[in-house]
Amino acid sequence: VYMLTSYEELWDKELPPVVEDLLQTDADQSSGIKHSSTSGPRVKSRLVTYRIPHNSAVQIYDYKAKKARVTFGPDLIMLGPDEQFTVLNLSGNTPKTPKVLNVLALLLGPRFSTDVVIVETSDHARLSLKLSYNWFFDIDKKNQEQAALLFSVPDFIGDFCKAIASRVRGSVASQSFDHFHKYSADLIRKAVFGADEAGNIRNRFHFKSNNLIITNIDIQSVEPVDQRTRDALQKSVQLAIEITTKSQEATARHEAERREQEAKGRLERQKIDDEAEAEKARKNLLSLQAASAAVESTGTASAEAKARAEAAKIEGESNVTNAKLKAEAQSTKASVQLKILQNEQETEISHKKAWNVLEVKKADELAGIEASKFKSIVDAIGADTLKKISQAGPEMQAKLLSGLGLKSFMITDGNHPINLFSTAAGLIGSSQ
């Protein structure tokens, strides 16, 4: 507790009357409804406090430091000696009227505002449009630069209402009354939000000055301003209703006639189909009757012919079966004989092979015996003896010829005579 000295007194902080009034009452920004406070007038020497509502912002300006700060709710703020609240003078009522609402806390939304716009079509029809806008502030509460933009436009409601009304009037001025009456919602939304490269209507309108976003526009009513236009519209509506009613009656009548014609066509087609089926049935009956008569007249002959044909067929099949069996027996017999002959030949070949092997072995053994015998004889006689035996014949013959006084001779048989004339001629020719 602080006690004043004899030379001190409490200092009274003066506030503007509008701020005093707002601190004493709780004013809603959109409707302007005020709730009276029961605490009485403010004691000026006491600290000035203000409870900031949820999702709202309050700007406080320090005139000594020449600096502003923005505080977001819910919060309790206290004014310094040189600080003052920033009071916003907003437009209110419908249609919007400037400086109707005085607020300390700026609600961030989402909120909606309603306005009435007078427009005129290209055919000079003046209309009163009652429009409702949904809006909110897209800001980062931790960024003081973005927060300061909230209070850069003193009357943001009047500002965006005028901007939207201008766009709507410009779009409607180029449209006829009938066209606007049919496509009013699309025309107004396209005029406010614009369209992208593909022609699709965007879903928001951004005010960069204070980051205000318009998200939707609701057309609550469209009423003509002039009485003549209202009467003409009423007459046009009645005429459109009559035309629609007559069109629906004509459509229903044409549909009924079409269905009747289709039913008649289906009935006629059914009759034709039934007659065709009856003719087919009659034709089948006549065919069956003719076949029955033919069968009845030729039954016995046909049965006998069939029996003979069956007998011939059975006989032929039996002959074919017998021939097949005989052929199979012959084939089996030939196969057995061939196999027996093949076995005999194989046995004979095996026997001859074994006999030849034995003969070869015998010849080899005999040759070995003869060679051993000849070698034994040669070894027994001796090489010198053999040499003398081989030379004894020619030496004796030479001695006998020398004893006979013959120098040369020729011995021949009587079967091969020798031509001495040709030999002599050859000798004479050679000597020459």
C-alpha positions as CSV (number, residue, x, y, z in Angstrom):
1,V,0.0,0.0,0.0
2,Y,1.3,3.4,-1.0
3,M,0.6,6.4,1.3
4,L,0.5,9.9,-0.2
5,T,2.7,12.5,1.4
6,S,1.6,16.0,2.3
7,Y,2.7,17.4,-1.0
8,E,1.3,14.6,-3.2
9,E,-2.1,14.0,-4.7
10,L,-3.7,11.4,-7.0
11,W,-3.4,12.0,-10.7
12,D,-6.5,11.8,-12.8
13,K,-6.1,10.1,-16.2
14,E,-8.4,11.7,-18.7
15,L,-10.0,9.6,-21.5
16,P,-12.1,10.7,-24.5
17,P,-15.8,10.6,-23.8
18,V,-16.3,7.9,-26.4
19,V,-13.7,5.7,-24.6
20,E,-15.4,6.4,-21.3
21,D,-18.7,5.4,-22.8
22,L,-17.2,2.2,-24.3
23,L,-15.5,1.2,-21.0
24,Q,-18.8,1.6,-19.1
25,T,-20.7,-0.5,-21.7
26,D,-20.1,-3.8,-23.5
27,A,-20.7,-3.0,-27.2
28,D,-21.0,-5.7,-29.8
29,Q,-19.2,-4.8,-33.0
30,S,-21.7,-6.1,-35.5
31,S,-25.1,-5.2,-33.9
32,G,-24.2,-2.2,-31.7
33,I,-26.2,-3.6,-28.7
34,K,-24.9,-2.1,-25.5
35,H,-25.2,-3.5,-22.0
36,S,-25.2,-0.9,-19.2
37,S,-22.6,-1.3,-16.4
38,T,-23.8,-1.1,-12.8
39,S,-20.5,-0.1,-11.3
40,G,-21.1,3.7,-11.8
41,P,-18.7,6.3,-13.2
42,R,-15.0,5.5,-13.5
43,V,-12.7,6.8,-10.8
44,K,-10.2,8.7,-12.9
45,S,-7.3,8.2,-10.5
46,R,-7.5,4.5,-10.7
47,L,-5.7,2.2,-13.2
48,V,-7.6,1.9,-16.5
49,T,-8.1,-1.8,-17.4
50,Y,-10.0,-3.5,-20.2
51,R,-10.8,-7.2,-20.7
52,I,-10.3,-8.1,-24.3
53,P,-12.9,-10.6,-25.6
54,H,-12.0,-13.9,-27.2
55,N,-10.8,-13.8,-30.8
56,S,-10.5,-10.0,-30.9
57,A,-7.7,-7.4,-31.0
58,V,-7.1,-4.0,-29.3
59,Q,-4.6,-1.4,-30.3
60,I,-3.0,0.9,-27.7
61,Y,-1.0,3.9,-28.7
62,D,1.8,5.4,-26.5
63,Y,1.9,9.1,-27.3
64,K,5.2,9.6,-25.4
65,A,7.1,6.8,-27.1
66,K,5.1,7.3,-30.4
67,K,4.6,3.6,-30.7
68,A,1.5,1.4,-31.0
69,R,1.0,-2.2,-29.7
70,V,-1.7,-4.7,-30.5
71,T,-3.0,-7.2,-28.0
72,F,-5.1,-10.2,-28.8
73,G,-7.8,-11.6,-26.5
74,P,-8.7,-13.1,-24.3
75,D,-6.5,-10.9,-22.1
76,L,-6.6,-8.2,-19.5
77,I,-4.7,-5.0,-20.5
78,M,-3.8,-2.0,-18.4
79,L,-3.2,1.5,-19.8
80,G,0.0,3.4,-19.0
81,P,0.0,7.1,-18.2
82,D,0.7,8.1,-21.8
83,E,-1.3,5.4,-23.6
84,Q,-4.7,5.6,-25.2
85,F,-7.1,3.2,-26.8
86,T,-7.5,3.3,-30.6
87,V,-11.2,3.7,-31.3
88,L,-12.7,2.3,-34.6
89,N,-15.6,4.1,-36.1
90,L,-17.3,1.3,-38.2
91,S,-20.3,1.5,-40.5
92,G,-23.5,-0.2,-39.4
93,N,-27.2,-0.7,-40.1
94,T,-28.6,-2.0,-43.4
95,P,-27.8,-0.4,-45.8
96,K,-24.5,0.5,-44.3
97,T,-24.2,4.0,-42.7
98,P,-20.7,5.4,-41.7
99,K,-19.7,5.9,-38.1
100,V,-22.6,4.0,-36.5
101,L,-20.5,1.7,-34.4
102,N,-17.6,2.8,-32.0
103,V,-15.6,-0.2,-30.8
104,L,-12.4,-0.8,-28.9
105,A,-12.0,-4.5,-29.7
106,L,-11.8,-5.5,-33.3
107,L,-13.4,-9.0,-33.8
108,L,-11.3,-11.2,-36.1
109,G,-14.1,-13.4,-37.4
110,P,-15.5,-15.4,-39.0
111,R,-18.3,-12.9,-39.0
112,F,-20.9,-11.7,-41.5
113,S,-22.2,-8.3,-42.6
114,T,-25.4,-7.4,-44.5
115,D,-25.7,-4.6,-47.0
116,V,-28.2,-3.3,-49.6
117,V,-27.0,-2.4,-53.0
118,I,-29.0,-0.5,-55.7
119,V,-28.1,-1.7,-59.2
120,E,-29.3,-0.9,-62.7
121,T,-29.3,-3.4,-65.6
122,S,-28.5,-2.6,-69.2
123,D,-32.2,-2.2,-70.0
124,H,-32.6,0.4,-67.1
125,A,-34.2,-1.8,-64.6
126,R,-33.3,-0.7,-61.1
127,L,-33.0,-3.4,-58.5
128,S,-32.3,-3.6,-54.8
129,L,-30.0,-6.4,-53.8
130,K,-29.7,-7.5,-50.2
131,L,-26.3,-9.2,-49.8
132,S,-24.7,-10.9,-46.9
133,Y,-20.9,-11.3,-46.7
134,N,-18.9,-13.8,-44.7
135,W,-15.4,-12.5,-43.7
136,F,-12.5,-13.0,-41.4
137,F,-8.9,-11.6,-40.8
138,D,-6.1,-13.9,-42.0
139,I,-3.2,-12.8,-39.8
140,D,-0.4,-14.3,-37.6
141,K,-1.0,-13.2,-34.0
142,K,2.7,-13.4,-33.3
143,N,3.6,-11.0,-36.1
144,Q,3.2,-7.4,-34.9
145,E,3.6,-6.0,-38.4
146,Q,0.6,-8.0,-39.6
147,A,-1.3,-7.1,-36.4
148,A,-0.8,-3.4,-37.1
149,L,-2.4,-3.8,-40.5
150,L,-5.7,-4.6,-38.7
151,F,-6.1,-1.0,-37.7
152,S,-4.7,0.5,-40.9
153,V,-8.3,0.9,-42.2
154,P,-10.5,2.8,-39.7
155,D,-13.8,1.6,-41.2
156,F,-13.1,-1.7,-42.9
157,I,-16.7,-2.7,-43.0
158,G,-17.7,0.4,-45.0
159,D,-14.6,0.0,-47.1
160,F,-15.2,-3.7,-48.2
161,C,-19.0,-3.1,-48.6
162,K,-18.3,-0.1,-51.0
163,A,-15.7,-2.2,-52.9
164,I,-18.0,-5.1,-53.4
165,A,-21.0,-2.9,-54.2
166,S,-18.9,-1.2,-56.9
167,R,-18.0,-4.5,-58.5
168,V,-21.6,-5.8,-58.4
169,R,-22.9,-2.6,-60.0
170,G,-20.3,-2.7,-62.7
171,S,-21.2,-6.4,-63.5
172,V,-24.9,-5.9,-63.4
173,A,-24.8,-2.8,-65.6
174,S,-23.7,-4.9,-68.6
175,Q,-26.4,-7.5,-68.2
176,S,-30.1,-7.5,-69.2
177,F,-32.8,-7.9,-66.6
178,D,-33.9,-11.4,-67.8
179,H,-30.3,-12.6,-67.9
180,F,-29.5,-11.2,-64.5
181,H,-32.7,-12.6,-63.1
182,K,-31.7,-16.2,-64.2
183,Y,-28.0,-16.1,-63.3
184,S,-27.8,-13.5,-60.5
185,A,-25.9,-15.7,-58.1
186,D,-23.2,-16.7,-60.6
187,L,-22.9,-13.1,-61.9
188,I,-22.5,-11.6,-58.5
189,R,-20.0,-14.2,-57.3
190,K,-17.9,-13.9,-60.4
191,A,-17.9,-10.1,-60.2
192,V,-16.7,-10.2,-56.6
193,F,-14.4,-13.2,-56.5
194,G,-13.3,-13.3,-60.2
195,A,-12.4,-16.3,-62.2
196,D,-9.2,-18.3,-62.8
197,E,-7.6,-19.3,-66.1
198,A,-10.0,-22.3,-66.5
199,G,-13.0,-20.0,-66.0
200,N,-13.9,-21.4,-62.6
201,I,-15.1,-18.9,-60.0
202,R,-12.7,-18.4,-57.1
203,N,-13.8,-18.8,-53.5
204,R,-12.3,-15.7,-51.8
205,F,-11.7,-12.0,-52.1
206,H,-8.5,-10.7,-50.4
207,F,-8.0,-7.1,-49.2
208,K,-4.2,-6.8,-48.9
209,S,-4.4,-3.5,-46.9
210,N,-5.6,-5.2,-43.7
211,N,-5.6,-9.0,-44.7
212,L,-9.4,-9.1,-44.8
213,I,-10.8,-12.2,-46.5
214,I,-14.3,-12.4,-48.0
215,T,-15.3,-16.1,-48.2
216,N,-18.9,-16.1,-49.3
217,I,-21.7,-13.9,-50.6
218,D,-25.3,-14.8,-49.9
219,I,-28.0,-13.1,-52.0
220,Q,-30.9,-12.8,-49.6
221,S,-33.3,-10.9,-51.8
222,V,-33.6,-9.2,-55.2
223,E,-36.4,-6.6,-55.4
224,P,-37.2,-4.0,-58.1
225,V,-37.0,-0.4,-56.9
226,D,-39.6,1.1,-59.3
227,Q,-43.2,0.1,-59.0
228,R,-43.5,-0.3,-62.8
229,T,-40.5,-2.6,-62.8
230,R,-42.1,-4.6,-59.9
231,D,-45.4,-4.9,-61.8
232,A,-43.5,-5.9,-65.0
233,L,-41.6,-8.5,-63.0
234,Q,-44.8,-9.8,-61.4
235,K,-46.4,-10.0,-64.8
236,S,-43.3,-11.7,-66.3
237,V,-43.3,-14.2,-63.5
238,Q,-47.0,-14.9,-64.0
239,L,-46.4,-15.2,-67.8
240,A,-43.5,-17.5,-67.2
241,I,-45.7,-19.6,-64.9
242,E,-48.4,-19.8,-67.5
243,I,-45.9,-20.7,-70.2
244,T,-44.4,-23.3,-68.0
245,T,-47.8,-24.7,-67.2
246,K,-48.9,-24.8,-70.8
247,S,-45.6,-26.3,-71.8
248,Q,-46.0,-29.0,-69.2
249,E,-49.5,-29.7,-70.3
250,A,-48.4,-29.9,-74.0
251,T,-45.5,-32.1,-73.0
252,A,-47.9,-34.4,-71.0
253,R,-50.4,-34.5,-73.9
254,H,-47.6,-35.3,-76.4
255,E,-46.3,-38.0,-74.0
256,A,-49.8,-39.5,-73.6
257,E,-50.3,-39.5,-77.4
258,R,-46.8,-41.0,-77.9
259,R,-47.5,-43.7,-75.4
260,E,-50.9,-44.4,-77.0
261,Q,-49.3,-44.7,-80.4
262,E,-46.6,-47.0,-79.0
263,A,-49.2,-49.1,-77.3
264,K,-51.2,-49.4,-80.6
265,G,-48.0,-50.2,-82.5
266,R,-47.1,-52.9,-79.9
267,L,-50.6,-54.3,-80.2
268,E,-50.5,-54.5,-84.0
269,R,-47.0,-56.0,-83.9
270,Q,-48.2,-58.6,-81.4
271,K,-51.2,-59.4,-83.6
272,I,-48.8,-59.9,-86.6
273,D,-46.5,-62.0,-84.5
274,D,-49.4,-64.1,-83.3
275,E,-50.6,-64.7,-86.8
276,A,-47.1,-65.6,-88.0
277,E,-46.8,-68.1,-85.1
278,A,-50.2,-69.6,-86.0
279,E,-49.1,-70.0,-89.6
280,K,-45.9,-71.7,-88.5
281,A,-47.8,-74.0,-86.2
282,R,-50.3,-74.8,-89.1
283,K,-47.3,-75.5,-91.4
284,N,-45.7,-77.8,-88.9
285,L,-49.0,-79.6,-88.4
286,L,-49.4,-80.2,-92.2
287,S,-45.8,-81.4,-92.4
288,L,-46.4,-83.8,-89.6
289,Q,-49.6,-85.1,-91.2
290,A,-47.8,-85.6,-94.5
291,A,-45.0,-87.4,-92.8
292,S,-47.4,-89.6,-90.9
293,A,-49.3,-90.6,-94.0
294,A,-46.0,-91.4,-95.8
295,V,-44.8,-93.5,-92.9
296,E,-48.1,-95.3,-92.8
297,S,-48.1,-96.1,-96.5
298,T,-44.5,-97.2,-96.7
299,G,-44.1,-98.6,-93.3
300,T,-43.9,-102.3,-94.2
301,A,-41.7,-101.9,-97.2
302,S,-39.4,-99.6,-95.3
303,A,-39.2,-102.0,-92.4
304,E,-38.3,-105.0,-94.7
305,A,-35.8,-102.9,-96.5
306,K,-34.3,-101.8,-93.3
307,A,-34.2,-105.4,-92.0
308,R,-32.4,-106.6,-95.2
309,A,-30.1,-103.6,-95.0
310,E,-29.3,-104.5,-91.4
311,A,-28.8,-108.2,-92.2
312,A,-26.4,-107.2,-95.1
313,K,-24.7,-104.8,-92.8
314,I,-24.2,-107.5,-90.1
315,E,-22.9,-110.0,-92.7
316,G,-20.5,-107.5,-94.1
317,E,-19.3,-106.6,-90.7
318,S,-18.8,-110.2,-89.8
319,N,-16.8,-110.8,-93.0
320,V,-14.7,-107.8,-92.3
321,T,-14.1,-109.0,-88.8
322,N,-13.1,-112.5,-90.1
323,A,-10.7,-111.0,-92.6
324,K,-9.2,-108.8,-89.9
325,L,-8.7,-111.8,-87.7
326,K,-7.2,-113.9,-90.5
327,A,-4.9,-111.0,-91.4
328,E,-3.9,-110.7,-87.7
329,A,-3.2,-114.5,-87.5
330,Q,-1.1,-114.4,-90.7
331,S,0.8,-111.4,-89.4
332,T,1.4,-113.2,-86.1
333,K,2.5,-116.4,-87.9
334,A,4.9,-114.5,-90.2
335,S,6.3,-112.6,-87.2
336,V,7.0,-115.9,-85.3
337,Q,8.6,-117.5,-88.4
338,L,10.7,-114.4,-89.0
339,K,11.8,-114.5,-85.4
340,I,12.6,-118.2,-85.5
341,L,14.6,-117.7,-88.7
342,Q,16.4,-114.7,-87.2
343,N,17.3,-116.8,-84.1
344,E,18.6,-119.6,-86.3
345,Q,20.7,-117.3,-88.4
346,E,22.1,-115.6,-85.3
347,T,22.9,-119.1,-83.8
348,E,24.6,-120.1,-87.0
349,I,26.6,-116.9,-87.2
350,S,27.7,-117.4,-83.6
351,H,28.7,-121.0,-84.3
352,K,30.7,-119.9,-87.4
353,K,32.4,-117.1,-85.5
354,A,33.4,-119.6,-82.8
355,W,34.5,-122.2,-85.4
356,N,36.6,-119.5,-87.3
357,V,38.2,-118.5,-84.0
358,L,39.1,-122.1,-83.3
359,E,40.5,-122.6,-86.9
360,V,42.6,-119.4,-86.6
361,K,43.8,-120.5,-83.3
362,K,44.6,-124.0,-84.7
363,A,46.4,-122.5,-87.7
364,D,48.4,-120.2,-85.5
365,E,49.4,-123.2,-83.3
366,L,50.4,-125.3,-86.3
367,A,52.4,-122.5,-87.8
368,G,54.1,-122.1,-84.5
369,I,54.9,-125.8,-84.4
370,E,56.2,-125.8,-88.0
371,A,58.4,-122.8,-87.3
372,S,59.7,-124.5,-84.2
373,K,60.3,-127.7,-86.2
374,F,62.1,-125.8,-89.0
375,K,64.2,-123.9,-86.6
376,S,65.2,-127.1,-84.8
377,I,66.2,-128.8,-88.1
378,V,68.1,-125.7,-89.2
379,D,69.8,-125.6,-85.8
380,A,70.6,-129.3,-86.0
381,I,72.1,-129.2,-89.6
382,G,74.0,-126.0,-89.1
383,A,74.5,-122.9,-91.2
384,D,77.7,-124.1,-93.0
385,T,76.1,-127.3,-94.0
386,L,73.1,-125.5,-95.5
387,K,75.4,-123.3,-97.4
388,K,77.3,-126.1,-98.8
389,I,74.1,-128.0,-99.7
390,S,72.7,-124.9,-101.6
391,Q,76.0,-124.5,-103.5
392,A,76.5,-128.2,-104.4
393,G,73.9,-128.3,-107.2
394,P,75.1,-125.3,-109.3
395,E,78.8,-126.3,-108.9
396,M,78.1,-129.9,-110.0
397,Q,76.1,-128.6,-113.0
398,A,79.0,-126.3,-113.9
399,K,81.5,-129.1,-113.7
400,L,79.3,-131.4,-115.9
401,L,78.9,-128.7,-118.6
402,S,82.6,-128.0,-118.5
403,G,83.2,-131.8,-118.9
404,L,81.0,-131.9,-122.0
405,G,82.7,-128.9,-123.5
406,L,79.7,-126.7,-123.6
407,K,80.1,-123.0,-123.0
408,S,76.4,-122.2,-122.9
409,F,73.1,-123.9,-123.4
410,M,69.3,-123.4,-123.1
411,I,66.9,-125.8,-121.8
412,T,63.2,-125.5,-122.8
413,D,60.2,-127.8,-123.0
414,G,58.3,-128.7,-126.1
415,N,55.3,-126.6,-125.3
416,H,57.1,-123.2,-125.6
417,P,59.4,-123.2,-128.7
418,I,62.0,-120.5,-129.1
419,N,62.2,-118.3,-132.3
420,L,65.9,-118.3,-133.1
421,F,65.5,-116.2,-136.3
422,S,64.3,-113.2,-134.5
423,T,66.9,-113.7,-131.9
424,A,69.6,-113.9,-134.6
425,A,68.4,-110.8,-136.3
426,G,68.5,-109.0,-133.1
427,L,72.1,-110.2,-132.5
428,I,73.1,-109.1,-136.0
429,G,71.5,-105.7,-135.7
430,S,73.1,-105.2,-132.4
431,S,76.6,-106.0,-133.7
432,Q,76.2,-103.6,-136.5
